[in-house]
């Protein structure tokens, strides 16, 4: 499957199920980390609130650009067939 290059290493949730987009050109050399673990790690490191900050968000995406520090996209309406995502800028957390 092909994706836009800037989407590589992005993480998020679709209907409360974690996903990650991992891109590679050749054979995978190591075991890919669990999307759930990746999401939890990024959540803990990049949010001021820490672990659990994204628990109530069902549909979201965090781009890997700028070390996941560029905010996140959250779907406004979880019921609509076509969701509209809004970008939320987050407070700077200088732990990274």
QUISUL-V534724 format. One record per backbone hydrogen bond with DSSP energy under -0.5 kcal/mol. NH is the residue of the N-H (numbers start at 0). CO is the residue of the C=O. If there is no record, write none. Layout:
BEGIN
NH,CO / NH,CO
END
This chain:
BEGIN
6,3 / 7,4 / 8,20 / 9,6 / 10,61 / 11,18 / 12,59 / 13,16 / 15,57 / 16,13 / 17,15 / 18,11 / 20,9 / 21,19 / 22,20 / 37,33 / 38,34 / 39,35 / 40,36 / 41,37 / 42,38 / 43,39 / 44,40 / 45,41 / 46,42 / 52,49 / 54,51 / 56,53 / 57,55 / 59,12 / 60,72 / 61,10 / 66,63 / 67,63 / 67,64 / 68,65 / 69,64 / 71,87 / 72,60 / 73,85 / 74,58 / 75,83 / 82,80 / 84,82 / 85,73 / 87,71 / 88,86 / 94,92 / 95,92
END
